[in-house]
Amino acid sequence: MIQGSIKRIVISRTDSIGDVILTLPMAGIIKSLFPICEILFLGREYTHDVVDCCKNVDRFVNYTEIEKLELNQQIEFFKDINADAIIHVFPRKEIVVLSKKAKIKIRIGTSHRWYNIIYCNKLVSFSRKKSNLHEAELNLKLLEPFGIKVEDYKLEDLHNYINFCPEKLSEEIQNKFLIQNKIKLIIHPKSKGSAREWSLNNYKKLIRLLPPEKYHIILTGTETEGQLFRNIWMDSSVENVMDSSGQLSLKELISLISKVDILLACSTGPLHIAGVCNIHALGLFPPIKPMHPARWRPLGNKTKVFCIDKTCSKCRKNSQCECLNEISAEEVASFIVSLENNKAH
């Protein structure tokens, strides 16, 4: 176990939004045990707004800008961080090498990467690919050198260590997209290809099944994604549907999510944002390992996952997942309606 005073720790995770959110409990757990320790999060620019919502992270370090520098400048930048330790949650050879060249004293990584064996001095042995643990639990295993054991934490409690506080939604966005006196549901149908997706026809069926007098539906996504679904859904017969695709920054999307009642999406960033915003986060998952919900379900106490109970691997190399589309619009609609019925009782 690591001995001595640890004043500053860098958590390095330079991949996508969902992955970053499932890493954030590490910051809260470190803070709970080492209250005076400063936590820095090394990530890419597009996750900056997400990390800023986590009040257990003291500073975001922008790797998108660092990698534009010459090698000697990168090394000096890492030296100037003056960290006592760095945890390589998402292993990148360049960052692992930089942390060694910058003489960061404690460098933690998994023992399953050859460059970690060379450049890290604290190795943790586990395999993400073969594990049955959730992604957030796997991340916690990298805290073992600090004497922190994943077995001491329950998966259903990990969201409590994030302290996720979105910025207040602007009046302009609120007035434009939110209608009072209706149940507000965000549908985020696409994933930029990062996850298996429910078909647009299934989403269309779902919209038709929800009573328009009760539900106000907001479609979210990028401009490119919006072009895929506008012609299918946006017609005069669906007056309760609003399209926000391409109109919101990530910071605005986070704030909007925090102000609605329900979000429905596949295994993608906005689903994980909804989970830690403490709204009903409904996820659509394939049964394929390691994409299945046991590994990637959102954190939070209002989460629900839809997944066909079967063993399947035939869709592994095909972005169109037959098993995912076996989840019926009727099943999802029934659950959404039940949320209001349970609230009434």
KOLMARFI-245960 format. One line per field, with one value per atom (N, C-alpha, C): residue number from 1; z, x, y. Coordinates in steps of 0.1 Angstrom, whole numbers, m for minus. Example, Ala and Ser with C-alpha at 12.3 -4.5 7.8 and 13.67 -1.06 7.14 Angstrom:
! residues 2
i	c(1/1/1/2/2/2)
w	c(78/78/78/71/71/79)
u	c(132/123/132/128/137/129)
v	c(m57/m45/m33/m22/m11/0)
This chain:
! residues 345
i	c(1/1/1/2/2/2/3/3/3/4/4/4/5/5/5/6/6/6/7/7/7/8/8/8/9/9/9/10/10/10/11/11/11/12/12/12/13/13/13/14/14/14/15/15/15/16/16/16/17/17/17/18/18/18/19/19/19/20/20/20/21/21/21/22/22/22/23/23/23/24/24/24/25/25/25/26/26/26/27/27/27/28/28/28/29/29/29/30/30/30/31/31/31/32/32/32/33/33/33/34/34/34/35/35/35/36/36/36/37/37/37/38/38/38/39/39/39/40/40/40/41/41/41/42/42/42/43/43/43/44/44/44/45/45/45/46/46/46/47/47/47/48/48/48/49/49/49/50/50/50/51/51/51/52/52/52/53/53/53/54/54/54/55/55/55/56/56/56/57/57/57/58/58/58/59/59/59/60/60/60/61/61/61/62/62/62/63/63/63/64/64/64/65/65/65/66/66/66/67/67/67/68/68/68/69/69/69/70/70/70/71/71/71/72/72/72/73/73/73/74/74/74/75/75/75/76/76/76/77/77/77/78/78/78/79/79/79/80/80/80/81/81/81/82/82/82/83/83/83/84/84/84/85/85/85/86/86/86/87/87/87/88/88/88/89/89/89/90/90/90/91/91/91/92/92/92/93/93/93/94/94/94/95/95/95/96/96/96/97/97/97/98/98/98/99/99/99/100/100/100/101/101/101/102/102/102/103/103/103/104/104/104/105/105/105/106/106/106/107/107/107/108/108/108/109/109/109/110/110/110/111/111/111/112/112/112/113/113/113/114/114/114/115/115/115/116/116/116/117/117/117/118/118/118/119/119/119/120/120/120/121/121/121/122/122/122/123/123/123/124/124/124/125/125/125/126/126/126/127/127/127/128/128/128/129/129/129/130/130/130/131/131/131/132/132/132/133/133/133/134/134/134/135/135/135/136/136/136/137/137/137/138/138/138/139/139/139/140/140/140/141/141/141/142/142/142/143/143/143/144/144/144/145/145/145/146/146/146/147/147/147/148/148/148/149/149/149/150/150/150/151/151/151/152/152/152/153/153/153/154/154/154/155/155/155/156/156/156/157/157/157/158/158/158/159/159/159/160/160/160/161/161/161/162/162/162/163/163/163/164/164/164/165/165/165/166/166/166/167/167/167/168/168/168/169/169/169/170/170/170/171/171/171/172/172/172/173/173/173/174/174/174/175/175/175/176/176/176/177/177/177/178/178/178/179/179/179/180/180/180/181/181/181/182/182/182/183/183/183/184/184/184/185/185/185/186/186/186/187/187/187/188/188/188/189/189/189/190/190/190/191/191/191/192/192/192/193/193/193/194/194/194/195/195/195/196/196/196/197/197/197/198/198/198/199/199/199/200/200/200/201/201/201/202/202/202/203/203/203/204/204/204/205/205/205/206/206/206/207/207/207/208/208/208/209/209/209/210/210/210/211/211/211/212/212/212/213/213/213/214/214/214/215/215/215/216/216/216/217/217/217/218/218/218/219/219/219/220/220/220/221/221/221/222/222/222/223/223/223/224/224/224/225/225/225/226/226/226/227/227/227/228/228/228/229/229/229/230/230/230/231/231/231/232/232/232/233/233/233/234/234/234/235/235/235/236/236/236/237/237/237/238/238/238/239/239/239/240/240/240/241/241/241/242/242/242/243/243/243/244/244/244/245/245/245/246/246/246/247/247/247/248/248/248/249/249/249/250/250/250/251/251/251/252/252/252/253/253/253/254/254/254/255/255/255/256/256/256/257/257/257/258/258/258/259/259/259/260/260/260/261/261/261/262/262/262/263/263/263/264/264/264/265/265/265/266/266/266/267/267/267/268/268/268/269/269/269/270/270/270/271/271/271/272/272/272/273/273/273/274/274/274/275/275/275/276/276/276/277/277/277/278/278/278/279/279/279/280/280/280/281/281/281/282/282/282/283/283/283/284/284/284/285/285/285/286/286/286/287/287/287/288/288/288/289/289/289/290/290/290/291/291/291/292/292/292/293/293/293/294/294/294/295/295/295/296/296/296/297/297/297/298/298/298/299/299/299/300/300/300/301/301/301/302/302/302/303/303/303/304/304/304/305/305/305/306/306/306/307/307/307/308/308/308/309/309/309/310/310/310/311/311/311/312/312/312/313/313/313/314/314/314/315/315/315/316/316/316/317/317/317/318/318/318/319/319/319/320/320/320/321/321/321/322/322/322/323/323/323/324/324/324/325/325/325/326/326/326/327/327/327/328/328/328/329/329/329/330/330/330/331/331/331/332/332/332/333/333/333/334/334/334/335/335/335/336/336/336/337/337/337/338/338/338/339/339/339/340/340/340/341/341/341/342/342/342/343/343/343/344/344/344/345/345/345)
w	c(0/0/0/m7/m8/6/10/22/20/30/29/25/25/22/7/3/m11/m11/m18/m19/m32/m42/m56/m64/m69/m77/m91/m101/m115/m118/m122/m128/m143/m150/m165/m172/m179/m187/m199/m211/m222/m233/m229/m239/m237/m239/m241/m228/m230/m219/m209/m214/m205/m197/m203/m197/m186/m189/m179/m167/m169/m158/m149/m155/m147/m140/m143/m136/m124/m125/m115/m100/m98/m84/m77/m85/m80/m72/m78/m72/m58/m57/m45/m34/m38/m28/m23/m32/m28/m18/m21/m13/1/1/14/23/18/26/28/18/19/16/25/23/18/21/17/4/m2/m15/m26/m35/m47/m58/m65/m76/m89/m98/m112/m121/m131/m141/m155/m160/m173/m184/m192/m202/m215/m224/m237/m236/m244/m243/m243/m251/m252/m240/m230/m218/m206/m210/m200/m192/m199/m193/m183/m187/m178/m165/m166/m154/m145/m152/m144/m135/m138/m129/m117/m117/m106/m96/m84/m74/m66/m69/m62/m70/m82/m90/m89/m85/m83/m96/m106/m118/m129/m141/m153/m161/m166/m174/m188/m197/m211/m219/m221/m229/m244/m249/m263/m266/m256/m258/m256/m246/m243/m255/m262/m273/m285/m285/m296/m294/m282/m278/m283/m284/m287/m275/m277/m266/m254/m256/m244/m236/m244/m237/m230/m235/m228/m215/m216/m203/m193/m197/m188/m182/m191/m186/m175/m177/m167/m154/m156/m144/m136/m143/m137/m129/m133/m126/m112/m110/m97/m89/m96/m90/m82/m72/m64/m71/m77/m83/m95/m105/m116/m118/m120/m122/m137/m144/m158/m160/m159/m160/m174/m183/m198/m203/m205/m208/m222/m222/m234/m233/m242/m241/m240/m248/m248/m234/m227/m214/m203/m204/m195/m196/m208/m210/m204/m207/m202/m187/m181/m166/m160/m167/m162/m165/m177/m181/m172/m167/m159/m144/m141/m128/m118/m122/m113/m104/m91/m82/m83/m82/m82/m95/m103/m116/m116/m116/m114/m128/m131/m143/m141/m151/m151/m156/m152/m155/m169/m176/m189/m201/m199/m210/m208/m219/m219/m215/m220/m216/m202/m196/m182/m173/m178/m171/m171/m181/m183/m175/m177/m172/m159/m155/m142/m131/m119/m108/m98/m101/m92/m102/m103/m112/m105/m111/m106/m116/m112/m121/m122/m133/m136/m151/m156/m170/m172/m178/m181/m190/m200/m210/m204/m194/m188/m175/m170/m157/m158/m147/m146/m139/m135/m128/m137/m131/m138/m141/m151/m155/m143/m136/m125/m114/m112/m102/m107/m120/m125/m123/m125/m123/m109/m99/m85/m82/m90/m87/m88/m96/m97/m85/m75/m62/m52/m56/m46/m40/m48/m41/m30/m29/m18/m7/m8/3/1/m10/m13/m20/m15/m21/m27/m39/m46/m38/m31/m24/m12/m9/2/m2/m15/m21/m29/m27/m34/m47/m58/m71/m70/m63/m63/m55/m48/m40/m47/m58/m63/m68/m73/m78/m67/m54/m43/m41/m48/m47/m58/m67/m78/m75/m67/m64/m77/m85/m99/m98/m101/m100/m113/m122/m135/m132/m142/m141/m143/m138/m139/m154/m158/m172/m175/m186/m190/m192/m190/m193/m207/m216/m230/m234/m230/m233/m226/m214/m206/m213/m218/m224/m238/m244/m258/m258/m249/m250/m239/m228/m217/m216/m216/m214/m200/m193/m179/m179/m168/m166/m175/m180/m188/m183/m185/m182/m193/m189/m199/m201/m213/m217/m228/m226/m236/m243/m256/m264/m271/m268/m275/m283/m296/m303/m309/m311/m317/m308/m312/m303/m310/m322/m330/m333/m333/m336/m325/m313/m302/m295/m298/m292/m302/m298/m306/m304/m314/m314/m316/m309/m312/m325/m333/m346/m345/m355/m355/m355/m362/m362/m349/m340/m327/m319/m320/m313/m318/m331/m337/m331/m330/m324/m309/m302/m288/m287/m295/m295/m297/m306/m309/m297/m289/m278/m266/m265/m253/m255/m246/m248/m249/m260/m263/m253/m246/m237/m223/m222/m209/m211/m223/m224/m234/m229/m238/m241/m254/m258/m265/m261/m267/m273/m286/m293/m291/m288/m287/m295/m299/m307/m314/m322/m331/m343/m350/m362/m372/m374/m383/m379/m366/m361/m363/m361/m363/m377/m387/m401/m404/m395/m397/m393/m382/m377/m379/m383/m385/m394/m406/m416/m412/m402/m398/m388/m378/m367/m367/m373/m372/m383/m380/m389/m381/m387/m380/m371/m372/m363/m350/m348/m335/m328/m324/m318/m305/m298/m285/m286/m298/m300/m304/m297/m301/m304/m314/m319/m315/m306/m302/m308/m317/m322/m329/m326/m332/m326/m316/m311/m297/m291/m277/m276/m268/m264/m254/m251/m241/m228/m224/m211/m210/m221/m221/m221/m228/m228/m214/m207/m193/m185/m186/m178/m181/m194/m199/m193/m194/m189/m174/m167/m152/m149/m158/m156/m162/m168/m173/m164/m166/m158/m162/m175/m180/m192/m193/m206/m210/m223/m229/m240/m239/m249/m249/m258/m258/m249/m249/m240/m245/m242/m246/m235/m238/m228/m221/m228/m222/m212/m215/m205/m192/m192/m180/m173/m181/m175/m167/m174/m167/m154/m154/m142/m130/m132/m121/m119/m128/m125/m117/m114/m105/m112/m125/m132/m136/m141/m146/m159/m158/m169/m174/m186/m192/m203/m202/m212/m220/m232/m241/m245/m241/m242/m250/m257/m263/m252/m254/m244/m247/m256/m260/m250/m246/m237/m246/m243/m230/m231/m240/m242/m233/m226/m219/m206/m201/m190/m177/m175/m163/m162/m174/m175/m177/m183/m187/m183/m174/m170/m163/m164/m158/m143/m136/m122/m118/m106/m101/m95/m87/m81/m88/m100/m108/m122/m123/m136/m139/m151/m156/m169/m171/m184/m190/m203/m211/m219/m217/m224/m225/m237/m239/m232/m225/m217/m225/m232/m240/m242/m246/m249/m264/m269/m283/m286/m297/m301/m316/m323/m338/m343/m334/m338/m334/m329/m324/m334/m346/m357/m365/m361/m369/m361/m366/m358/m356/m365/m363/m355/m343/m334/m333/m338/m338/m324/m315/m301/m295/m297/m292/m297/m310/m316/m312/m305/m300/m288/m282/m271/m278/m273/m280/m275/m284/m281/m270/m271/m261/m247/m246/m233/m227/m235/m230/m226/m235/m232/m219/m217/m205/m193/m193/m182/m179/m190/m188/m182/m187/m181/m166/m163/m150/m140/m144/m136/m130/m138/m134/m125/m129/m121/m107/m106/m93/m85/m91/m85/m79/m86/m82/m69/m68/m56/m45)
u	c(8/0/9/4/12/13/25/27/31/29/33/22/25/15/12/0/m4/m13/m8/m15/m22/m18/m24/m23/m35/m36/m43/m37/m43/m51/m63/m71/m71/m66/m64/m75/m84/m94/m97/m92/m93/m102/m112/m122/m135/m146/m159/m167/m178/m186/m190/m197/m201/m190/m179/m167/m162/m162/m158/m167/m180/m189/m187/m185/m183/m170/m161/m148/m149/m159/m159/m161/m168/m168/m155/m144/m131/m127/m131/m127/m133/m146/m153/m148/m145/m140/m126/m118/m105/m107/m116/m118/m124/m132/m138/m127/m117/m106/m94/m92/m81/m86/m93/m100/m92/m79/m71/m64/m66/m60/m67/m59/m64/m66/m77/m80/m80/m71/m71/m76/m84/m89/m83/m76/m70/m79/m85/m94/m94/m102/m103/m113/m111/m119/m134/m139/m153/m160/m151/m157/m155/m150/m147/m160/m170/m183/m189/m187/m191/m183/m170/m161/m164/m166/m169/m181/m190/m202/m199/m188/m184/m176/m182/m176/m165/m163/m152/m139/m140/m128/m124/m112/m107/m103/m98/m93/m94/m98/m97/m85/m78/m66/m69/m67/m72/m61/m63/m53/m53/m65/m66/m56/m54/m44/m30/m28/m14/m8/m16/m11/m7/m11/m6/8/13/26/37/49/61/64/71/73/79/90/96/87/77/68/57/54/45/50/63/70/70/73/73/59/49/35/32/36/33/41/53/61/54/49/43/30/24/12/16/28/34/25/21/13/21/16/22/19/7/3/m5/m5/m14/m20/m33/m40/m44/m38/m41/m53/m65/m78/m80/m79/m79/m65/m59/m44/m41/m33/m27/m12/m6/9/16/11/18/17/6/4/12/12/20/35/40/54/56/48/49/50/41/41/54/61/74/84/84/94/93/81/79/81/85/89/78/66/55/58/58/64/56/43/34/26/28/22/15/1/m7/m13/m13/m19/m22/m28/m31/m18/m17/m6/m7/m18/m21/m17/m10/m4/11/18/32/39/34/40/38/27/25/35/39/49/62/65/78/77/66/66/58/50/43/50/49/55/46/33/22/13/13/5/m6/m18/m30/m34/m35/m38/m53/m59/m73/m75/m85/m89/m103/m104/m117/m125/m119/m125/m132/m126/m130/m138/m139/m145/m161/m167/m182/m186/m176/m178/m184/m190/m195/m182/m183/m172/m168/m177/m174/m166/m170/m163/m149/m147/m134/m125/m130/m122/m117/m125/m122/m110/m109/m98/m84/m84/m71/m67/m76/m74/m68/m66/m60/m47/m38/m25/m27/m39/m41/m48/m50/m57/m72/m77/m91/m95/m105/m110/m124/m125/m138/m149/m145/m155/m162/m155/m161/m172/m175/m185/m195/m208/m219/m221/m223/m225/m237/m247/m259/m257/m245/m242/m232/m226/m214/m218/m230/m234/m233/m234/m233/m219/m209/m196/m192/m202/m199/m202/m212/m216/m217/m227/m229/m238/m234/m242/m241/m251/m252/m254/m250/m253/m268/m273/m287/m291/m302/m307/m311/m306/m310/m324/m330/m344/m347/m338/m340/m342/m334/m335/m348/m350/m362/m375/m375/m388/m389/m378/m379/m383/m378/m379/m388/m390/m398/m412/m421/m435/m440/m445/m450/m463/m465/m478/m479/m467/m466/m454/m454/m443/m432/m421/m410/m401/m401/m393/m383/m370/m360/m358/m358/m354/m341/m331/m318/m315/m320/m320/m307/m297/m285/m273/m261/m250/m237/m237/m225/m218/m225/m220/m212/m213/m206/m213/m226/m234/m244/m249/m260/m272/m280/m291/m304/m314/m328/m332/m340/m344/m352/m351/m359/m374/m377/m391/m397/m388/m393/m395/m386/m388/m401/m404/m416/m428/m428/m439/m442/m430/m431/m438/m434/m439/m454/m459/m473/m481/m474/m481/m482/m475/m476/m486/m496/m506/m501/m503/m497/m502/m514/m518/m511/m504/m496/m481/m476/m461/m456/m446/m439/m425/m423/m411/m401/m388/m378/m367/m365/m355/m341/m331/m317/m308/m297/m286/m279/m269/m262/m270/m265/m272/m273/m262/m261/m271/m272/m282/m296/m298/m312/m317/m308/m311/m316/m313/m317/m331/m335/m349/m359/m356/m366/m377/m373/m383/m392/m387/m396/m406/m401/m410/m416/m409/m414/m425/m437/m448/m459/m469/m480/m488/m487/m495/m489/m477/m470/m467/m477/m476/m468/m467/m461/m446/m440/m426/m418/m407/m399/m385/m379/m365/m355/m346/m335/m321/m321/m309/m301/m288/m279/m280/m289/m291/m285/m280/m275/m261/m253/m240/m241/m230/m230/m234/m229/m233/m248/m254/m268/m276/m271/m278/m278/m266/m266/m276/m277/m287/m301/m304/m317/m321/m311/m314/m318/m311/m313/m327/m334/m347/m359/m356/m367/m370/m381/m385/m378/m377/m372/m363/m353/m345/m345/m346/m345/m334/m325/m314/m308/m299/m291/m279/m269/m258/m248/m252/m244/m243/m235/m233/m245/m255/m266/m274/m274/m280/m273/m259/m252/m253/m254/m257/m270/m280/m294/m293/m286/m285/m279/m269/m263/m270/m279/m288/m300/m301/m312/m326/m326/m339/m341/m352/m354/m346/m336/m327/m330/m336/m340/m331/m324/m314/m318/m315/m317/m304/m303/m290/m291/m281/m280/m275/m278/m273/m259/m252/m239/m228/m220/m209/m198/m190/m192/m200/m210/m218/m231/m233/m245/m246/m258/m260/m253/m249/m242/m228/m223/m211/m213/m224/m225/m237/m246/m258/m254/m263/m260/m261/m253/m253/m265/m270/m281/m292/m301/m312/m325/m325/m337/m334/m326/m322/m330/m332/m339/m333/m330/m325/m334/m335/m343/m333/m334/m324/m331/m331/m336/m328/m335/m328/m325/m313/m309/m294/m287/m273/m272/m264/m263/m250/m244/m231/m231/m242/m242/m242/m246/m246/m234/m224/m211/m205/m204/m198/m207/m220/m230/m236/m236/m241/m256/m263/m278/m280/m285/m286/m300/m303/m316/m322/m313/m318/m322/m315/m319/m333/m335/m348/m359/m356/m367/m374/m367/m374/m385/m397/m409/m412/m417/m421/m432/m440/m451/m446/m435/m429/m423/m416/m410/m421/m431/m442/m449/m452/m458/m451/m438/m429/m430/m429/m429/m442/m453/m466/m467/m461/m462/m455/m445/m438/m447/m456/m465/m476/m480/m490/m485/m472/m466/m465/m462/m461/m474/m484/m498/m502/m497/m501/m491)
v	c(m12/0/12/23/35/42/46/52/67/75/89/98/111/121/122/122/124/136/146/159/162/156/158/145/142/129/133/128/130/117/118/107/109/100/101/92/99/91/100/97/106/100/93/88/95/88/94/98/105/110/100/89/78/72/70/64/73/86/96/96/96/96/84/73/61/60/70/71/81/91/101/96/85/81/79/77/75/88/100/112/114/111/112/102/90/81/85/90/95/106/115/127/123/112/108/102/97/91/100/109/118/132/138/151/163/163/175/172/160/157/165/171/178/168/167/158/166/161/167/156/160/150/154/144/146/140/148/143/152/148/156/167/177/189/187/177/175/170/165/160/171/182/193/197/199/204/193/181/170/170/170/170/182/193/206/204/195/193/185/179/170/178/181/190/183/170/164/164/170/172/187/189/203/210/203/210/200/205/197/201/191/193/188/197/195/188/175/167/171/176/180/191/200/211/206/197/192/185/177/168/177/189/199/204/202/207/198/204/196/187/176/166/172/181/187/196/202/211/203/191/182/178/174/169/180/193/204/207/205/207/197/185/174/177/182/185/196/206/218/214/203/198/195/190/187/177/166/156/146/141/130/116/115/103/105/96/96/82/81/68/68/58/56/47/53/46/41/50/47/47/36/36/41/51/57/57/50/49/62/73/86/92/91/97/89/76/67/71/73/76/90/100/113/114/106/107/102/92/87/98/104/114/126/129/141/137/125/120/121/118/117/105/107/96/83/84/72/71/60/59/45/46/34/30/17/12/m3/m8/m23/m30/m43/m51/m58/m54/m61/m53/m42/m34/m34/m38/m39/m26/m14/m2/2/m2/0/m7/m19/m27/m20/m12/m5/8/16/29/32/23/24/17/22/15/9/11/4/m3/m16/m23/m31/m30/m37/m48/m60/m71/m74/m71/m75/m73/m80/m79/m74/m62/m57/m66/m72/m80/m92/m98/m111/m109/m97/m95/m94/m98/m96/m83/m75/m63/m52/m43/m31/m22/m14/m5/4/9/18/10/m2/m11/m14/m17/m20/m8/4/16/17/13/14/5/m6/m15/m8/2/9/18/18/25/16/3/m7/m3/4/8/18/25/34/27/14/6/6/10/11/m1/m9/m21/m20/m24/m23/m31/m41/m49/m41/m30/m22/m12/m12/m3/m10/m6/m12/m4/m11/m5/5/2/11/23/24/36/45/41/48/62/64/77/87/83/92/99/93/98/108/111/119/134/137/151/159/155/160/172/184/196/204/202/210/224/233/247/249/260/264/265/260/261/275/281/294/296/308/310/309/312/311/296/287/273/267/271/267/271/283/288/282/278/273/258/250/236/229/236/230/235/226/229/225/234/231/222/216/208/196/191/179/171/158/150/152/156/160/148/143/131/135/133/134/121/121/109/112/105/106/94/94/81/76/85/80/80/76/74/78/84/86/73/62/49/42/48/42/31/29/18/12/0/m5/3/6/15/8/12/9/15/9/14/27/36/48/45/34/30/26/20/17/30/39/52/59/58/64/57/44/37/41/43/47/61/70/84/83/75/73/67/59/52/61/72/80/91/93/103/117/124/137/147/145/155/154/143/141/142/139/139/150/157/166/160/157/149/159/158/166/156/158/150/157/150/156/148/155/149/159/155/165/169/179/183/171/164/153/142/139/129/134/147/153/151/152/150/136/127/113/110/118/115/125/137/148/144/139/136/125/116/105/109/118/122/135/145/159/162/159/162/168/173/180/172/159/150/147/152/149/163/169/183/183/172/172/169/169/166/178/181/193/187/193/189/199/195/203/200/190/185/196/196/206/220/222/235/237/227/228/225/233/229/217/211/200/206/217/223/226/230/233/220/210/197/191/192/186/194/207/214/211/209/205/191/182/168/169/177/178/183/190/196/188/177/169/157/150/139/125/123/110/112/104/103/89/87/73/74/64/64/50/48/35/38/29/31/42/54/65/76/87/97/103/108/114/105/92/82/83/83/83/97/107/121/120/115/114/106/96/88/95/103/111/124/128/140/136/123/118/120/118/117/102/99/85/83/75/72/58/57/45/41/29/25/13/13/2/m5/m18/m25/m38/m42/m55/m65/m78/m88/m92/m86/m90/m86/m94/m91/m85/m75/m67/m55/m54/m42/m43/m54/m56/m47/m46/m36/m40/m52/m56/m48/m45/m38/m22/m18/m4/3/m3/4/17/27/40/39/47/48/57/56/64/55/62/54/54/60/60/55/44/39/26/24/12/8/m5/m10/m20/m19/m28/m37/m50/m59/m73/m78/m92/m102/m111/m121/m133/m132/m143/m142/m153/m152/m151/m140/m138/m132/m136/m130/m127/m130/m129/m115/m105/m91/m84/m91/m85/m76/m80/m72/m65/m64/m57/m46/m34/m23/m24/m31/m33/m46/m44/m55/m60/m72/m78/m80/m83/m86/m73/m62/m49/m45/m48/m44/m53/m64/m72/m66/m56/m48/m40/m42/m36/m22/m14/m1/m1/m11/m13/m15/m23/m26/m13/m5/7/17/19/28/24/11/7/11/9/13/28/36/50/55/49/53/48/37/32/41/49/58/68/73/84/77/65/58/55/51/48/61/72/85/89/87/91/83/71/62/64)
